[in-house]
Amino acid sequence: MKRRYFLNKVKSTTIIGLSYPLLSFGKFEKKLKKITILHTNDVHSHIDPFPKNDPLNPNGGGVIPRANLINVLKKENPNTLVLDAGDVFQGTPYYNFFGGEIELKLMSKMGYSASTLGNHEFDSGLDKLAKSLKHANFSFLNSNYTLKNTALENKIKEYEIFEIDGVKIGVFGLGIELDGLVEKNLYNGIKYLDPIEITQDITNKLKNYYNCDIIICLSHLGYNYNKKEEIICDLILAKKTKNIDLIIGGHTHTFMEKPIEVYNLIGEKVLINQVGCFGINLGKIDFYLSENSVSEKSETIKV
């Protein structure tokens, strides 16, 4: 399968609700491969739905509705990855009482494939974070924190490669600078590395050594900071690197109705998406691939 062809003909739409019309490709339909990416970010331990009298999100979110929705979508297309862009922890008493165990067990049952580390994953320190990870039967990914000689050594992967229906999908994670966000004693021994340099190294390996067809970055850098100084964010990452096809973002709780397209360092398109926070929305991106043509369809679904 030729890499990079799949973003040459991108079409994005946004649909709110539970209607999933399939694209029709006539005589080419049997040759198509459909890969679905489902994603969340900044769920912040929101296990229960918001109450019906909540002024902003009445009855919104909740693990049970999300699990039901994921199950429906996986039945529609078994070729599905479920990904998260960090800050799984902190925000409700579930985290305060159970230290992340509930969140990770439920994500495992929902069939998550991978997540990245958000800054709030460190709120109880490295030892407790490392201990909680035993409850996850999916990978946590991070490429730009040095974890050697810490409690997280050998517990976090730099990247993971998923092969689905002959399509190789490389996924890696990037975390925000913890200094100023997290107390230093809670992440002793971790050094933050430049996301742009790390991305160039990781994506070169994923593309040229492992021959990945799609490369996805799980980013907890934030979407955009609208400041004169160039604080690293998803927009800057996309523009200053190459080989990333999709950035699934977090940290800034940005509600995007559909992915945006950004041109990278060599003029190729990168998709960036983020679906707010608290599990209110589920992002869904379908890639329809054949040897000669590709299209993409995106939905932001209210949970």
N, C-alpha and C positions, 0 to 999 in steps of 0.2 A: 504494500500500500504506500503510495507516494505521500510524504509528509508535507504539510503546509497547504495542500490544495484545499483543505476544508474551510478556510476562511476567505477564499477568493470570491465567493458569491454569498455574502452574508445578508440575511433578511431577519429583522427582529420585530416581534410584535409583543404586546403586553396584554394578557388576559387575566382578569380577576374573576375567580369562581371555579367551578368544577366542570368546565367544558373543555375537552381536549381534542379538537378536530385534527385528523392526520392530513399531512400534505399528500397530494396525488401526483405521481410522477409517470403515469401511463405505463408504457412498455418497459420502463427502467425500474419499476417498483420492486421487482423480485431481486434486483441486484443491490438494492440499498441496504446499508447497515445503519441502524438507529442507535445512537448512544445518548443516554439521558444523564444529565448531571443535576442532582437535587442539592440545595445548599441552604445553610443557616449561618448566622453569626450573632455574637453577643446575646445569647439566650439568657445568661445571668441567672441560672438556677430557677427559672420560671417553669415550674412543673405543672401548676394548676392554671386554668384559664383565668383571665381577668374577670372580676364580677360583672354581672349584667348592668350594674349602675355605674360602672367606671366611665368617667366623662370622655376619655379618649379612645379606649379600646374595649368597649363592652363585649363580654364573652369571647374576647380575642385570645388566640394562642392556646397553650395547654398541650401536654405531652400526648394525651389520648387522641385528640383530633389530629395532631401531627402524625402520630403513628398510623392512624387509619388512612390518612391521605397518602403517606409513603407507601403503604401496602397496596392501595389502589393503583398508584403510579407504577409500582414494580410489577404488578400483574399485567398492566398495559405493556410494559417493556422491561423484561428481566435484565436487559443490558444497561443497568443503572448503577451509578455511584452516588452515595450520599456523603456529603462533605460539610465541614464546619470550619469557620474562620476565626475561632477563638473566643475567649471570655465565656466559656461554658459555666464557670463558677461565679459565685458572689451575687447577691441581690435579693435573696429571700431566706427565711429561716431554714429551709432545707439544707443550704450550705453550712450555716452556722452550727446546726445540730449533727449533720452527717459528714461534713468535710469533703464533699464531692462524690461520695460513694453512690448516692441515689442518682445523680445526674449521669454518671458514666455507665451504670447498670442499665438505665433506661435508654441511653443512646445506643448501647450494645444491642438491646432488644429491638430497637428501631432499625438496626442494620446499617449504622454509619460505617463508612469505609475508612475515613481518616479525619483528623482535626489538626489544627495548629495551636500553639501556645499563645494565649492572650496574657496581658499583664496581670489580670485578676486570678489567673491560675497560680500565681505566686503568693497570694495573700496570706497563706498560712505557713509559708516557708517551703524549702526544697524537700525536707524529709517527709513532711505530710503530703506534699504533692506526689512525690515518688511512691509513697505508700498507696495513695488513692488510685494510681494508674493501674494497679492490678485488677481493678474492676472494669477496665475497658478491654474489650476483645477486638478493638480496632487500634490503628496506629496514631500516635501523636507525632507530628512532623515539625522540625525546625532546622534550618540550615545556617542561621546567622547568630546563634548563641554558642559559645564554647562551653561544653558540659563536662569535659574531662575532669576527673577527680571531684565530682560533685555527686549528690544522691541521684541525679538524673542520668548519669553516664550509663550508656547501653539501654536506656529506657525510652529515649526519643530517637527517631530516625531522621536522617537528613531529607530523605525522599522515599517514595514508594512507587513502584511501577505495577499497574494493573493491566492485564490483557483481557479484553472483552471482545468476543466474536472476531478475533484476529486483529483488533485495534489495540495498539499499545499506548497507554495513557500514563505519563509521568506526572506525579504530584509532589510538590515540595512546599515547605512552609517558611514564612518569614515573620519575625517578631519585632515589636517596637522597642526602642531604647527604654530600658527599665529605670534608669536613673531619673529621679524626679517623680516617677509614678509609683514606685514600690520602695519600701524601706530597704536600705542596703543589706541589712542583716538577714533579710528574707531571700536574697538571691546571691549570697556570698559565693565567689568562685566563678560566677558566670560573666563572661565578657561579651559585649555587643560588637558584632562585626558589620561592616558596611554592606547593606543589602544589595546595592548595585553590583559590587565586585563579586559577592557570593552568588548572585543570580547568574552572572555571566558564566561562572565556573560550573554551577549545577546544571544550567540549561544546555550548555555545550556538551556535558557528559550525557544528559538525557537524550539529546538529539543525535549526536554524532557517534556515541559509543553504544547506547542502548537502542538507538533507532526508534525513539518514541514518535508516534503519529500526532499526539496531542500533548501539550505541556500545560499544566495548570498550577498556578501559584495560589496557595492559601495564605493570604496576607493579613496580618494584624498591625499594619503600619498606619492605617487610616486612609480615607479616600482623598481628601484635599484639605489644606489648612488656610488657603487664600491669604498668604502672607508674602511679603517681598522676599524674605530669605527663603531659600529652597529647603524647607523641611521635608525630608523624604516621605513620600506618600505614594499611593497607588498610581496616580497620574504621572508623577515623575518617574517612578519605577518603570512604567510601561514605555515612556518616551526615551529613556536612557539605556535600555537593554534590548536584547533581541531573543527570539526563540520562544517567548511566552505567548501562548494562544489565548488563555483566559485567566484573569485575576479575580478570584473570589475574595472580597475584602471584608474587613471588620474594623472595630475600635471606635469609629466615628459615628456609629449608629445611623448611617446614611440610608434613607429610604429612597431607593431607585426603582422607578416603575419599569425600566428595562435597561439592559446593559448599554454602556456607551462604547464607542469605538475610538481608539487612539492609535496613531501611527508610531511605530517603534523606531529604534535607532537606524534601521535600514529600510524604513518606509512600508513595513508590513503592518496589518491591522491587528490590534489586541483588543479583546473584549474585557471590560471591567464591570463587575456587578456587586451589589451589596443590598441586603433586604431588611435594613432597619435594626431591630433588636427585639429581645424578649420572646422570641418564637412566634411573633404575630404573623409573619409571612414565611413562606417557603419559596425559595427561588428554584426555577426549573428551566433548564436549557437543553434542548434536543438538537443533536447534530445528526443530519441525514447524509451519509457518506456513500459514494460510489467511486469507481476509478476515474470517472470523467466529470462528475458534477457533485456539488454539495450545497445544501441550504441549512439554515439554522432557525430555530423557532424558540422564543423565550417567553416565559410567563412568570409573573409575580403573583402567587396564590395566597389569598387570605386563609389563614388557618382557623 
